[in-house]
Amino acid sequence: MAKDVSTRRRSEDRIDYGIILSVMLLALIGMAAIYMAVSHDTNPNAGSTTRALFMQGLWYVIGGIGIFFVMQFDAEQLWRVAPILYGLGIFLLVVVLVAYDRAVFVHTGAKSWLGFGSFTFQPSEVMKPAYILMLGRVVTNHNVRFAHSTTNDWRLIGEMFLWTLPIIILLELQNDFGTMLVFLAIFAGVVLVSGITWKIIVPIGAAAAALGSAAILLVTQTWGRDLLGKLGFAAYQFKRIDSWLNPSGAATTDSYQLWQSMKAIGSGEMTGRGFNNLHVTVPVRESDMAFSTIGEAFGFIGCALVILLYFLLIWQMLRVVFDTQNEFYAYIATGVIMMIVFHIFENIGMNVGLLPITGIPLPFISQGGSFLLADMLSVGMLLSMRYHHQSYMFSQEGEEFNRQ
């Protein structure tokens, strides 16, 4: 009997309930935000509140099953399936260019959704965890081959870039700039922790910052717009930057969504108007603008609590990395954390007018099945770290598992 109790306790210790609780709390906030947003949506195509909640709840269930499934994979198994999942993801990104949902394309201008009747799916979302796994494998393999050497740092950057380039090209063909930025954020995060010398990282970072600043400067000039247009910038991208730089300049047209979001958050003041007491109309507030719903209903205090909950989730994820001390796991965790942090930073930033609108959802809160599934699968990879690390510690009397 004592042995059974000890085994059960060890099994429970392998599950990180802190991460699970944080995700569940964000899910509850998401369901509340979706209920308020859809019930006040004036768009006739928005659908019923009941259906919206049912579909989101269904995706939470599917995501929960996905977490449990991914948790069963240890480091060696994740290592082996990484190329397979990456290849499958690339295949889906190619398929969507041919079989994209025409209705979504007409509405958004992006060829990034597959449609099956009323069901839509975005392959680039499930590509994110596959890309993170592949990038972790590439960096780990390189560092094993060239241990304690910085002379091959450019080679590592080249290898990482070669695995990233097909995704960037396919997303550009899909006209999905926002998702492309997420992959670039993951890439940058893994580069920072990959062991590449700062003598390379700092100049590259400075060049990227200078390039971004130059692009913003060019947008403000007529000749600059002509140049960017020849380089492939679309009209809608110029409009988004214009609405960001001057949201009140076209508050009834191009800047309407941003302006209304800022009004909604501002009207919430300190404590908010109260649950389901919304008065400001914000387009797509159940998805991209979910934070404006929280701001109007629960005010500054509600927004601060959501951000604090995200900080708690990220801290718990970082703690798992330090506890497991496995290089391959560390790169996976870095990719997952960068993905989530970028989504949080960009979504909240665009809701309050600090960043241009890019269509980036809020993790675990915004409406969206494929996006939520990608987040849940990524959480599953984090949970598998402690799950299998503890398992090997118990079976090997404290020895750390570091198999590649």
N, C-alpha and C positions, 0 to 999 in steps of 0.2 A: 504493500500500500504506500509506504514512504517513497519507494522508488517511482511509483506512478505519479505521485504528487510532484516529486522533483523533476521528472520528465516533462510534466505539464507546465511547470513554472519556467523551465528552460525554453519550451516551445513558445510560451507567451512572451518571454524576454526577447525573442527573435523578431517580434513585430513592433514597429515603431508607431505606437498609438498617438504620439504627439503630432506626427505628420498627418495621420488619418483624421484626427480631431480637427486640425486646422482646415483641411480640405472639406470636411463635412460642414463646418461653420460657414465657410465661403459658399458652399453649395446652397445652404439655407438662405443666405443673403441673396444669392443669385435667383433663387425661386421667388423670393419676395419682390426683388427688383423687376423680374420678368412679369409677375402678376400685375404690379402697378403700371408698368410701361404698356403692356398689351391692353389692359382694361381702359387706358386713356388714349389709346392709339386711334387716330381719326382715319388712318389708311384702311380702305375697304378690303385690301388684300392681306391685312395683318392676321386674319383668322380669329377664332374665339380664344378667350383666356384659358378655358379648360383644355383645349387642344394644345396650346402653347406650353402649359404646365405639364401636361401628360408627356409630350414629346421630349421636353427637357428632362423630366424625371426618368423617362425611358433611357435616355442617353447617359444619365448618371448611373443607372443600373448596369448598362452595357459597359461603361467605363470602370465600374467597380469589379465586374467580372474580368475585365482586361487587366486590372491591377493584380487580382489574385492569380491570373494566368502568368503574367510576367514575373511575379515574385518567385515562381517555381524555377526560374532560370538562374543558375549560378554564373560566376564570372567566365568560366570556360565555355559554357553553353552560349552566353551572350557573345563571346568572342567568335564562336563558330557561325552563328546565324547573322552576324553583322553584314557580311558581303551579300548574303541572300536577300536580306531585308532591303539593303541599299539598292540592289538590282531590281527588286520588285517595285520599289518606290520610283525609280527612274522610268521603268516600264509604264507605270500609271501616269506619270507626268507627260509621257509621250502620247499615251492613249487619249488623255483629256484634250489634247490639241486637236484631235480629230473628232472625238465624240462629245465635245463640250455641250453643256446645256444651253440651247439657243435663247431661251427665255431669260436666263440669268445674264447672258452676254448682252442682250438688248438693254437690260436694266442697269448693269454695272460696267459693261465694256470689257469684262475680263473673261478669258477662256479657261477658267480654272475650276469649273464645277462640272461634275458628271451628274446627269439627271436620269432618274428611273421613276417615271410618273411624277408623283408629288414629292418623292424622296430625292434629295440632292446630297452630294458628297464631294469634298474638296481633297483630292489626293495629296496636295502639297502639305496638308496638315499631318498626315500619317508619315510623310517623308521626314518630318522633323526628328522624331526619335530614332528613325533608321539612320539618318545622317549623323546624329550624335554618337551612336554606336560605332559607325564606320570611322568617324574622326578620332574617337578614342582608341580604336584599334590601330589606326595609321600612326598616331603619335607614340603609343606604347611600343609598337614594333620598331619604330625608328630609334627610340631611346634605348631599347635593348641592344640593338645592333651597334649603336654609336654611343655607348655609355661614357659619361664624363668627357664628352667632346663637344665643343661649340663650333668646330670648323665646318660642321655639316648643317648648321642652322638654316642656311638658305635652301638647302636640299629639302629639309623638313617643311619649310614654308611652301616650296614648290609642290611637294607631295600633297599637302593639305589643300592647296589651291586647285590641283588637278581633280581631286575628288569633289570639290565645290563647284568648279566651272560648269559642268553639265547642268547642275541644278539652277544656277544663275541664268544660263542661256534659256532653259526651258521656261523659267518663270518670266523672263523678259518676253518670250514669245506668247505667254499667256496674259501678258499685260497686268501682272500682279506685283507691283513694285513694293507694296507693304510687306508681303510675305518674304520677298527677297531680302529686305532689311533684317528680318528675323534671322535668316540663315547667316547673313554677314555678322550679326551680333554674336551668334553661336561660334562662328569661325574666330572672331576676335577674342572672345573669352578663352577658348581653348589655346590659342596662340600665347596668351598672357601667362598661362600656367604650364606650358609645354616644356619649359626650360630654355627657350630661345633667349639669347643674350639681349639685355636692354639696349646695347649699342645698335641693334637692328630694330627693336620694337619702337623705341622713341622716335627715330627719324620717320619710320613708316606711319606712326600715329600722327606726328606733326604734319606730314604730307597729306594724310587723309583729312585732317582738320582744315588745312589750308585749302584743299580742293573743295570741301563742303562750303567754306566761307566764300570762296570765289564763285561757286554756283549760285549762292544766295545773292551775291553782288550782281552777277550777270542778269538775274531775274528782274532786278530793279531798273535795268537799262534796256532801251529798245534794241540796240545793236546786240546786246547780250542775249536777249530773247531769240533774236534771229539765229544767232550762233547755236544756242541750245536746241532750237527747233531742228536745225540741220543735223544735230547730233542724236536726235531721236526723242527729245522731250515732247510729250503730248500736250494738247491744249488744256485738258482737265488737270494736269499736274501744275501748270502755271496758275490755274484758278485756285487750286488748293493752297499754293504758296501765297497768292495774293490775299486770300481770305485769312490766312494766318498772320501776315504782316499788317493787314488793315481789316480786322473783322467787322468794324462798323461801316466800312466803305460800301459794302454790298450786302447789308444785313437782311435784305428781303430777297436776294437772289443767290449768288455763289456762296456767300458767307452765312446764309440763313441757319444752317445746321449748327455751326460753331457759335454763332451769336446767341441762338436759343439755348444751347447747352450752358453757356456762360451765365445767361439770365437765370436759368433754372437753378444752378448751383448757388448763385448769388442770392436768390430769393429765399433759399433755405436758411440763410444767416447762421446763427450758432446752433440751434437745436432742431431746425427743420420745420416744415409745415405739418408733419405727422404722416403716419402710414396711409398710403393710398389717397393722399390729399394733394394732388398735383394740379397746377394751373397753367404751367408753361408747356407749350407744344414743342417737342424735340423729335425730329425725324430719326428713325432707327434707334430709339433709345433703349430698346430691349437688347440690343447687340452692341454696336460700336459705342453708343452713348449711355451705357448702363450706369456709369459713374454719375452722370447728371441726375438720374433718377434717385440715387442714394443721397446726393447732395441736396436736392430739393426736399425730399421726404424727411431726412434725418440731420441735415445741416452739417456744419463743420465738425461737430462731435462724431456723427455717423461716419463721415469721410475719414476722419482721423483714426477711428477704430478699425475701419477696413484696411487702411494702410498699415496700421500696427499689426493686424492679423497677418498681412503679407510678410512683414518683417519677421514675425515669429516663424512662419513657414520656411522662409529662406534660412534663418538661423538654425532651425532643426535639420534642414538639408545639409548645411555646412558641417554640423556636428556629426552626421553620419559619415561624412568623408574622413574626418579626423579620427573617428573611432575605428573605421575599417582599415585605413592605411594601405590601400591597394591602388597602385598607379592607374590601372585600367579603369577602376571604379572612379578615381578622382577626375579623370577627363570626362567620363559620362556625366558625373554630377555637375561639373563645371558647365557642360553644354546645357543640361536641363535648367540649372539655375540662371544662366544667361538668357535662355529662351523666356523663362517666366519673368525675370526682372525687366527685360526689354519690353515685353507685352505690358507689364504694369506701368513702366515709365512712359511709354509711348501713348498708351490709352488714356491714362489720367492727364498726361501733358496735353493731348489734343482736346480733351474735354474742357480744360480750363484755359485753353488758348496759348499755352506755352510752346506747343509743337504743332506742325501742320497735320491735318487730318489724313490718315493713311489707311483707315479701315481695319486697324488692329484691335481685336476684342480684348476684354478683361478676363484674365484666367479664372476659371471655375465659377464665374459670375455671369458673363455675357451669354446670351442665347446662341446656340450653334452646336450641332452634333459632332461633326468631324473635328472641330477645334477642341471641344471638350474631351473627345476620345484621345486626341494627341496628348493633352495635358495629363489625363489619367494614366495613359501608358507610360509617360515619362515619370510620373510619381511611382508607378510600379517598379521601374528600374531602380529608383532610389531605395524603395522598400526592400528590394531583393538584396541590396548590399548588406544591410544589417541582418536580414533573415538568414542568408547563407554564411555571412561572416561569423555570426554567433553559433551557427550549426557546426562549423569547422573548429571553432574555439572549443566547444564542448567535447567534440569527438577527438581532438588532438591535444587536449589538456593545456589550452592556452596558446598553442602555436597559431600564428597568423597565416591566413590563407593568401598566398600571393601568386597563384598559378596563372599563367598567361595562355 
